[in-house]
Amino acid sequence: MLTTCIGAYPKPHYLKLPDWFSGPDGADPTRDWAAAWRALGDDAESLVRRAIKEVIADQVGCGIHIPTDGEVRRENYIHYHCRHLHGVNFNRLGRRELRNGAYTARLPTITGRVRAGKPFLAAEWRTAQAFTRRPLKVTMPGPMTITDTTANEHYATPAAQGADLAAALSSEVRALSEAGCRQVQIDEPLFARKPEAALAYGIDHLAAAMHGCGPATTVTVHICCGYPDALDNPDYPKADPGAYLRLAEALDRSPVHAVSLEDAHRPNDLKLLESFRRATVILGAVAIAKSRVESVDEIEQRLRAALQHIDRRRLMAAPDCGLGLLPRRIILAKLKNLCEAARAVGGRA
C-alpha cells in the first residue's frame, strides 16, 4: 500500500521563517514572512534547500513513497501562493476569525481581478525533486480556500472570485505537469466546512484548476477538517462529520484522481469509501494534532477495515493533514509506524 504525506513539516531550527505552526507569541506570519526572508540575506535559498533536503530525507527514511518538500519556504500554503498572484494586496491586512473560530489571522486583500503571475512552482518542484528518486508531490491551495482566507474588495460573489482563482491556479498545474511533476495536491479544506458551496461551484472550480494537466500527472484534492491552535486540544472546532459523505459522489464524478480525507482524529463510518467507485482515497491514518503515537497494530487494523469497503489498489495511507504542529521525534515515530502498517497490509517496500 502506497504512503504519502500531506504538506507542512516543521521548519528546522536554522530556517528562521515564521509560519502558522511556530514562532514567538504574537508573530503574524502573513505580515512578517517577507521581512524574515529578507533577513536571511544571501543565505536564504541555500538554507531553504538544506531544509528541504532534510525534510525529504526524513520522510523517505521512514518509508514514505510520495514525499513533499514540507512547505518549508512558506509562511502557509495559502498566502505564499497568493504572493505570486496579481490582484492580491499584502500591504492591506485585516484580522479575521477562520475555520469556525479555530484561529485568527491577518489576511491579504483582493483589490483587483486575480490573475496568475509568473509560474513559480515548477522551479520549486525541480529543486525538491533533485533530492529524491521518489515522486515529489507539490501542494497548492484551491480556489474556495483562497477565497475564504483573503479579504475581498473587488468581487461581487465568492463564485466569481473562485472562477478567476481557478484560472490562475491552472497555469501552475499546467506548468508543473509540463515540467515532469507527477504528483500535485490541491488543498480544499473549505469543502468540508461549506459543502453546499462546494457542490454549487467549488468542485467545478477545482476541475477548472486542473485544466491543461497532462495525463501522466496525478491530481489529489485534500479535504481536511481543520487545524487546532495548539497540540493536544481535543475540542477544537472541526467541520461537520457528515460533509465527506455529502461530497463523495460529486468528487468521484469530478476529474480529480485522488481524494485525501481525515480519519485518525475523528474516525469516519468506513462505508463512506464505497461512494468512491473511481477515485483513489488517501486515508488519514495518524493524527497530526495529537502527540500520542499510534501503534502499528491500530493503524494496520484501520487500514484492513477500510479495505472491506474499497479496492486495495485505490487505497493509500497518510497522516490526516500537514505535520507542522508536531515535534520531529514524534513525526518520525508516527511515519515509521504508518509505513510499517502499510507494508503489513500488503504493499511495496
C-alpha positions, -999 to +999 in steps of 0.1 A: +000+000+000+014+033-011+020+061+015+023+098+012+025+130+034+001+159+030+022+190+031+036+210+060+065+198+081+082+217+110+110+240+098+145+231+110+158+255+138+182+273+115+155+284+090+141+315+107+109+319+088+076+323+106+046+301+099+012+292+113+027+265+135+056+280+153+073+313+161+071+336+191+038+346+206+022+374+187+041+366+155+020+373+124+035+351+096+015+368+068+029+401+078+063+390+090+073+364+064+087+388+038+108+406+063+121+373+077+130+362+042+150+394+036+167+390+069+181+356+057+201+376+031+222+358+006+218+326+026+181+323+021+180+299-008+208+277+005+191+274+039+158+265+023+175+239+001+192+224+031+159+222+050+140+207+020+167+180+017+164+171+054+126+171+054+125+148+023+152+125+038+131+122+070+100+111+050+119+087+027+138+073+056+105+064+073+093+047+041+070+073+026+066+067-011+054+101-022+070+128+000+065+166-001+090+195+004+074+202+037+063+236+026+094+249+045+098+280+024+062+291+030+045+310+059+015+289+050+004+271+018-023+297+010-007+331+014+026+321+000+008+312-033-011+345-031+022+364-031+026+352-067-009+363-079-018+397-094-047+414-076-037+404-040-025+432-018-002+423+012+000+458+024-036+458+034-042+431+061-073+426+081-077+403+111-104+376+108-116+345+126-113+315+104-124+278+102-153+282+127-132+301+151-103+277+152-078+305+148-075+342+138-052+356+112-042+388+094-053+384+058-042+400+025-069+418+005-082+411-030-082+446-046-084+438-083-090+410-107-069+379-097-045+368-124-016+344-125+018+358-122+050+342-135+048+304-128+070+295-098+060+261-085+077+242-113+111+256-103+105+248-067+095+213-077+127+208-096+147+219-066+130+194-043+128+166-068+166+167-071+168+153-035+149+121-041+142+095-068+107+091-054+079+113-070+079+146-051+044+160-045+037+197-049+009+212-028-012+243-035-044+259-022-077+256-040-100+284-052-125+281-024-098+280+003-080+311-011-114+329-013-121+322+024-086+331+036-084+365+020-103+398+024-122+408-007-128+444-020-133+435-057-156+406-064-194+406-061-196+369-051-173+342-039-182+322-070-169+349-093-137+352-073-133+314-073-136+313-111-107+337-116-086+319-090-092+286-107-079+301-140-048+315-122-041+282-105-045+262-137-014+279-151+007+265-122-008+230-126-001+230-163+035+242-158+041+216-132+028+188-154+048+201-184+079+202-162+075+165-153+059+167-119+038+136-114+020+144-081+000+176-075-022+182-045-048+209-043-060+217-008-096+225-002-105+223+035-133+247+028-152+219+010-157+202+044-168+234+061-190+247+032-202+216+014-232+234-003-209+259-018-185+231-028-214+213-046-227+245-062-194+257-077-163+247-057-159+213-074-163+228-108-136+254-099-114+225-088-119+209-121-111+242-139-078+245-119-068+211-134-073+224-169-043+216-191-029+190-167-012+162-186-023+125-183+009+115-165+002+138-136-020+127-107-040+154-090-052+149-055-077+171-036-070+172+001-100+179+023-091+182+060-114+193+087-092+220+103-061+226+125-064+234+162-045+264+177-024+240+198-013+204+201-035+180+222-066+202+222-094+176+217-122+201+215-111+224+187-137+233+161-140+208+133-161+206+101-194+187+101-185+150+101-212+144+075-196+167+050-174+139+034-204+118+026-223+147+011-194+155-012-182+120-020-202+111-051-197+145-067-159+143-061-159+108-076-175+122-107-150+150-110-117+148-129-096+145-097-077+113-094-075+110-056-093+124-026-074+128+007-096+125+038-090+127+076-098+096+096-074+094+125-085+123+147-122+116+141-129+082+125-154+080+097-181+054+090-159+035+065-189+028+043-181+063+031-154+047+010-180+028-011-190+061-026-157+063-043-160+039-073-133+055-094-111+078-074-083+067-051-088+075-014-058+087+007-069+079+042-056+098+072-042+071+095-023+090+121-034+122+138-015+154+134-028+173+164-022+146+190+012+138+205+002+102+212+019+079+187-005+054+171+008+018+172+015-002+141-013-026+151-040+000+154-030+016+121-030-017+104-064-027+118-079+005+105-064+001+070-077-035+069-111-023+080-110+003+051-102-025+026-136-040+034-151-010+016-127-001-012-105-020-036-068-023-025-053-006-055-073+026-047-064+030-011-033+049+002-022+058+037-011+092+050-013+114+081-046+133+085-030+166+073+002+186+075+027+178+103+037+213+113+023+211+148+043+181+159+079+178+172+102+160+147+108+130+170+070+123+172+066+128+134+093+102+128+077+077+151+042+082+136+055+080+100+076+048+107+045+031+122+023+043+094+047+028+068+052-004+087+014-009+089+010-002+052+037-028+044+020-053+067-014-048+049+005-057+017+024-033-005+056-020-017+089-017+001 
